[in-house]
Amino acid sequence: MEKIKHHINYAILFLFIGIFVTILIQIGYAQTNPENNVIAPEPGSLILLSTGITGWMLRFARKRFKEFKRFFDILVGAAGLVIASPVILFTVILIKIVSPGPVFYRQQRVGLDGKLFNIYKIRTMRLDAEKTTGPVWAKEDDPRLIKFGKVIRKSH
């Protein structure tokens, strides 16, 4: 019972710290009022933000933003993949039934700092879709789409 009270006390403490930090950030950063005029932060707010645990947390967040964002993106992406997996499985089976060939289409893209990466997409066009024309933008009622390809694209 003592451990539970101890954990509840820590949870309440972290909740109050979170609310306090949120209020400080709201006060310290430039905000807009209804007339769209920018209100500059007060010097006292800036001093408060740059000192103590709040300042440390902000400096840490700024330094580690890329790492945090990458972790967050992977976490949310994995959760989304788990949630969407039944629909993806149904779509994969449907594509295999109506069209021969692979289900996924690999495309190379350019990312941050010109770094190349592969993106995998569910195939909605025939295998030889770009054989005669080369790469072209998809259009309304595209004849290169497989059966149910239009439905798959609309529900992406």
SEBAKOL-14347 format. One record per atom (N, C-alpha, C): x, y, z. Coordinates in steps of 0.001 Angstrom, whole numbers, plus 524288, in hexadecimal, padded with zeros to 5 digits. Each point is the difference from the previous one (the first is absolute). Example, Ala and Ser with C-alpha at 12.3 -4.5 7.8 and 13.67 -1.06 7.14 Angstrom:
<rs>
833867E9C681E787FC86804A68000080384804B0800007FEA28041A7FD3080334804A68003C7FCFE80442802DA
</rs>
This chain:
<rs>
803347FB55800007FCCC804AB8000080361804EE80000804527FFD6802D68038A80470800408026B8010C7FAA4801357FBD27FD1A8024A800B07FAC97FC25802AC7FC557FB157FE908006C7FC00802577FCAD7FF7C805D4801357FFE680169805167FFB18057F8017A804CA803017FE098048A7FD6480066804DD8025C7FE2D7FFAC801247FA217FE217FC3A7FCEE7FF7E800A87FA557FBE6804237FEA97FBCC80033802EE7FBF3803F17FF1380232805718010D8030E800878043D802608050B80133803A1801C67FB99803297FC617FDEC80370801557FBA67FCDC801747FB257FBC77FD417FEF67FCB9801357FB777FDB280577800847FE26801538049C7FDD08053C800E68043D804247FF6C804AA7FEE58020E8045D803AB7FF9280155800E87FA41800797FBD67FCE2801428008D7FA777FBAB802D07FD077FB297FF2F801927FBA7802BB7FD9380074805D9800F48010980187804DC80092805878013B804C08025D7FD488044E7FD217FFB58049E801F67FD387FEAA800CC7FA3E7FD347FC447FDA87FE6F8007D7FA897FC8C804B17FF107FC3D800DC8037B7FC8C804917FF888032980501800A38038D80014803C58033F80498800F8803698013C7FB488027D7FC107FDC880357800CA7FB707FCC0801EE7FB5E7FB6A7FDC47FF427FC8E801AC7FBBC7FE7E805B38009D7FEB580197804B47FE9680578800FF804A5803917FEF4804A77FE5F801C2804A4803327FF1380120800957FA307FF677FBD37FD1D800EF800437FA607FBF58038C7FD677FB207FF97801A47FBE7803567FDD48010C805B88012C802078011A80497801178056A80185804E3802027FD39803FE7FCB87FFA78051C801C07FE3B8009F8009E7FA307FD287FD227FCE680099800627FA657FC21803D47FDAD80180802257FB7C7FCA6803C77FD597FAEB7FD5B7FE7A7FBBF802AF800F37FADC7FDF17FEB97FD03804297FD077FBDB7FE5D7FD887FCDE803CA7FD267FAEE800E2802E97FE0D804B57FF9C7FAE88012B8023A7FBFB7FFCE7FB997FB05800AC801227FC047FF947FBE4800C7803BB7FB708028C8046D800D1800E0803AB7FBAC804D07FE9A7FCD8802737FB7180114804AC7FE237FD48804C080381800D180028802EA80440804A6802EB8016A8034B7FC938038E8050A7FFD57FF04803747FCAF8031680125802AA805327FFA17FD0C8043580158801F98052F805407FDA180170803EB80341800B38053E7FE1780142800277FE0A8059C803527FC2680120800757FE1C8055F8026B804188038F7FE627FFF3804DC8021A803AC803CC805797FE498019280379803BF8014B8054F7FE908019F800077FC6C804CD7FC6A800EA8039E7FFC47FCAB804997FEAE7FA607FEA27FCA77FF537FC1E7FE937FAC07FE45804AC7FD487FD86802F8802F77FCF98049A7FDAE7FD87804047FE4F80410800AE8032180407803A77FE8F8042C7FE127FB1C802C27FAE77FFCC801167FDC07FB6A8028C800C37FB1B7FCA97FF388009B7FAE4800847FB847FC8C8059C7FE247FF70803BC80390800728056E7FE887FF1A802BE7FE12804E97FD4C7FFDE804718027C7FE42804C97FD237FB448023F8029B7FD578035A7FD8F7FBB7802D87FEB17FB577FC8F7FC717FCCC801DF7FEAD7FB2E7FD527FD35801067FAD97FD04804437FFB77FD47801427FB29803EA801457FBB3803DC8032E8014A8040A8014F7FC36803067FB377FE52801347FC96803BB802D47FB327FEBD7FCC87FC987FC4F7FAEC7FF868011E7FC9F7FCC47FCB37FFA7802427FA7C7FF8D805267FF8F7FFB28026D7FAD6805197FF637FCFE80478800C7802AC805087FF537FD5F800B27FA5E7FE447FE7A7FC4C8034D800677FA767FEA57FC8D7FEB87FB567FB3480210800007FC5F7FEF77FBB98020B802387FADC8025680493800328021A802587FB3B804A37FCE47FDEC803637FE348037C804987FD097FE537FE887FA9E7FDF57FC2B7FD9A802597FEA07FA957FEBD7FB067FF837FCC37FE648042C7FD697FB177FFE37FD1E7FFF17FBCF7FBC6804347FFAD7FCF18001C7FC2C7FBBA7FF927FA6880211802E27FEE0804387FFC37FAB7802337FA8E7FEDC802257FDBD803CB802BE7FAC37FF41802217FC077FF537FBA4800648033D7FBF27FC4F7FFA37FBA5800777FABB7FD4D804BF7FE1E7FF37800C67FAE87FD7D7FD827FBB580350800EF80016805207FDB97FC218037D7FA0B800467FFD47FDE8804BE8003D7FA57800C47FFE67FDAD7FE1B7FAD68029B8013B7FB9D7FE1C7FE507FADB7FFDA7FA0A7FF9F804107FD6D801EC800247FA457FFD37FBC17FDBA803787FF50802348049F7FC0C7FE17803A17FA82800907FDBB7FEC0804907FDF17FAD2800EF7FDC47FF417FCC77FB088041A7FF8D7FCD07FFAE7FCDC7FB437FF087FA3C80131802AE7FDF6803F37FF337FA8A8017C7FA7B7FF23802147FE1F8039D8032A7FAA77FF87802007FC098004B7FB8B800DC8038C7FC4E7FC868006D7FB7D800137FB227FCA6804987FDAD7FF6D800727FB2F7FCF37FD047FB8A802988005E7FF9E805207FD247FBEF802D67FA1B800D17FF6F7FE47804D78008B7FA64801217FFA17FDFD7FF0B7FA738031F8017D7FC147FE427FF907FA8D801117FAA97FD99802B67FC8C802B48018E7FAFB7FDA97FB6F7FCAA7FE037FB797FFD18028B7FBBE7FCEB7FDB47FE34802157FAB37FFAC8051D7FF7D7FE63802557FB0A8042F7FF0D7FBD7804F68008980179804487FF0B7FC527FFF47FA537FE3C7FF2F7FC618039A7FFCF7FA6F7FEA47FB897FEE57FC347FB728023A800FE7FB887FF4D7FC7A80144802297FA9380280804927FFC38016B802687FB08804097FCBB7FD12803CF7FDDA802D3803FC7FCA77FD9E7FD737FB3B7FD837FC7B7FD8A802D07FD4D7FB5F7FDF17FCC68017A7FB327FD528045D800337FCD1801CB7FB9F8035D801037FB25804768027A800A48037C801147FB928021D7FAEF7FDBB8016E7FC528034F801FD7FAF77FE1F7FBDD7FD1E7FCD57FB108008F801787FBC37FD537FD2C7FF208027F7FAA77FFFB805327FFA57FE808029D7FB238048B8012F7FC52804E07FF9F801DC804658017B7FCAD804C27FCA38011F802947FE0A7FBE8804D97FD05800E580473803BC80165804067FDE18024D8049680323801428003B8017B805B3803E7803388014E800B480186805797FBAA80398801E57FF397FFE7805137FBF380341802638021F805718012E804E980043801778025A804FB8017880358802287FB988002F805227FFBE802F2802D57FC138040E80337802D7804E47FF8B7FE5B80438802EE8029080161804C37FCB38007880472802A480149804DC7FD5780455802B680303803BF8021A7FD278044A802B7802967FE9C805CB80076800E58022B804A07FED5805838010F804E48029F802267FFE88052A800058045380318802147FE3D8025F8052A803157FF2D804167FEAA801EC8052C8036B80489801A880077800A68051380304804338025E805B27FFC77FE388022A804667FE9D8056D800847FE32801147FCCF7FB177FC0E7FF197FCBE800B77FD317FB13800C57FA25800977FEEC7FDF58049C800BA7FA6C800F47FB9B7FCE27FD5E801727FBF97FD0D7FC2A7FCBB7FD577FDEA7FBD4803B27FAF27FEDE7FF8C7FD9E7FBD1803067FBB47FD887FCC57FE7B7FB4A8017E7FBDE7FD307FD407FAE480080802F27FBD7800BE7FD047FAC88000C802397FD137FB7B7FD7F7FD1A7FD268031E7FD0D7FB867FE157FA3780160800087FD937FF377FB807FA83801647FF607FCFF7FB317FE2C7FB027FFF08011C7FCA77FBCC7FE057FEF6801277FA3E800E77FC167FCAF7FF82800B87FA5F7FA48800617FE707FEB8804127FD0D7FAA8800BA7FE137FFC8800137FA0C804857FF8F7FD6B80032800087FA4B802147FACD7FDF87FF0A7FF187FAF5802197FB5A7FD74805F38000F800438025E7FB707FF59805B47FFA78002F80291803237FBA17FDAE7FFFD7FB5580245802B07FB7F7FD9A8056C7FF2A7FE54802868041C7FD1E804EC7FFA180339804577FD798051180020800F78033E8043D7FDF98039E7FE2F7FBA47FEEA7FB697FDD18035E7FDB27FC00800168034E7FB077FB7B801AA7FE277FFBF802E97FB168006E805E4800C57FE0980206804487FFDF805AA800C4804668020D8036B8025F7FCA780315803BB801D1803E87FD078021A804AC802B880213803DA7FD4C80205804A17FCA4804C57FEAB7FB057FFA2801297FC68804627FF537FC7E80049804C57FDD280496801087FC79800AF8046A7FB027FCEA7FF167FDD57FDE88042D7FAFD7FD4B7FFA87FBBC804067FEFA7FBF97FE507FD3B7FBB78038C7FED67FAD67FD6F801697FBE5803047FFD57FAC67FE01801237FE9E7FBC67FC087FDC67FBAB801C17FE9D7FB827FCA9804B67FE0E7FCE8804617FF5E80297804D67FE337FD917FF547FA647FE14801087FEED7FAF87FF527FAB17FDF98041E7FC29801F580427801E6802648042C7FC93801E87FEC57FD80805437FBD4801B78028A7FE9F7FDF0805277FE217FA637FF9E8014A7FCEE803F97FDEE7FAAE800527FA69800458020A7FD517FB9E7FFD47FAB87FFCD80221800588014A805DA7FCA080333801F97FFD4801FC8056580466803E8801298033F801487FC268043C803B7800C67FE0C80568801627FBBF8018E7FD8A7FDB980526801107FE008004D805A37FD927FBC9801D07FE017FFCA80562804898003E803DA8042E7FD287FED58049C7FFFA80373802528057A800598006E802977FB8E8023B805447FFF77FC8F803DF802EE7FAE87FF967FF547FC71803A0802A88002E7FF48805EC8011F7FB51801CB7FFE27FEE88059B805708001380277803DB802107FD4D8053E7FFF98022E800468033D804E4
</rs>
